[in-house]
Amino acid sequence: MAGNNRRFCLALDLKDDPALIDAYQAHHRNVWPEVLKSIHEAGIVEMDIYRVENRLFMIMETEPGFSFEKKAQDDLSALDPHQASSSRHEQTPSGGDT
């Protein structure tokens, strides 16, 4: 991790349905250029997503000034590609939304 960058680790459970998981993965194979641009403009330096069964882990390296709140606010006016896949998500056992 470079300099003062920050690292965030997030977990998300997909509904335990193989067809929905396949659809989720297919949806995320070809990320739209606009989404990649938005990610980089928000200060996200690197993002990796790993899957174990129906649980996803996202590891993000961000610039020091990155803010989830600002990123969410910036995304309000843009098409959210995750909106179409949100029906495949469920809360993790800890009860967190992310």
SVG drawing of the C-alpha trace seen along z (x, -y; Angstrom):
<svg xmlns="http://www.w3.org/2000/svg" viewBox="-35 -14 39 37">
<polyline fill="none" stroke="black" stroke-width="0.4" points="0.0,0.0 1.5,-3.3 2.0,-6.3 -1.0,-7.3 -3.5,-5.3 -6.2,-3.5 -7.5,0.1 -11.1,1.1 -12.4,4.7 -16.1,5.2 -18.3,8.4 -21.5,9.1 -23.6,12.2 -25.3,13.1 -28.6,15.1 -27.6,18.7 -29.0,19.5 -26.5,20.8 -28.5,19.2 -28.5,15.8 -24.8,16.1 -24.0,16.9 -26.1,13.9 -24.3,11.7 -20.9,12.8 -21.8,12.4 -23.1,8.9 -19.7,7.9 -17.4,9.5 -17.4,6.6 -17.4,3.4 -18.6,0.3 -15.9,-2.3 -18.1,-4.9 -18.1,-2.8 -14.3,-2.4 -13.9,-6.1 -16.2,-6.9 -14.2,-4.5 -10.9,-6.1 -12.3,-9.6 -13.6,-8.8 -10.0,-8.0 -10.2,-4.3 -6.7,-3.1 -7.3,0.6 -10.3,2.9 -10.4,6.7 -13.4,8.9 -13.2,12.5 -16.0,15.0 -16.2,17.9 -19.4,19.8 -22.1,17.0 -19.9,14.6 -18.1,11.8 -15.1,9.9 -14.1,6.5 -10.7,5.1 -10.2,1.5 -7.1,-0.6 -8.1,-4.3 -6.4,-7.7 -6.3,-9.3 -9.3,-11.6 -11.7,-8.9 -15.2,-9.0 -17.9,-6.4 -20.5,-9.2 -19.1,-11.4 -18.9,-8.4 -22.5,-7.6 -23.6,-11.2 -21.7,-11.4 -23.4,-8.2 -26.9,-9.5 -27.0,-11.4 -25.5,-8.5 -26.9,-5.2 -26.1,-2.6 -25.1,0.7 -25.5,2.5 -29.1,1.6 -30.0,4.3 -28.1,6.9 -29.3,5.7 -32.1,8.4 -29.3,11.0 -27.8,9.5 -28.6,10.2 -27.2,9.0 -24.1,10.7 -24.7,12.4 -23.3,9.4 -26.3,7.5 -24.2,4.8 -25.4,3.4 -22.1,3.7"/>
</svg>
